């Protein structure tokens, strides 16, 4: 794999991982997740779970590792959605 491909892969992983941060902070500060789509995050968590499995199956620890981080972060949003549901 070329250096350029690795740079693109790292940049993509960092963007994916950091994209969940602002949503987590917003939900936690406001104690409100009513604007978060439950179905979307169920699909997102499922997708990241499958990406982790894929990364493990093909022996690509960068794929598995970055998707584990994304899985944890998206699962955190899903858990906060359930925790703060019914509040408003």
Secondary structure, DSSP 8 states (H G I E B T S, - for coil): --HHHHHHHHHHHHHHHHTTHHHHHHHHHHT--TTS-HHHHHHHHHHHHHHHHHHHHTT-HHHHHHHHHHHHHHHHHHHHHHHHTT--
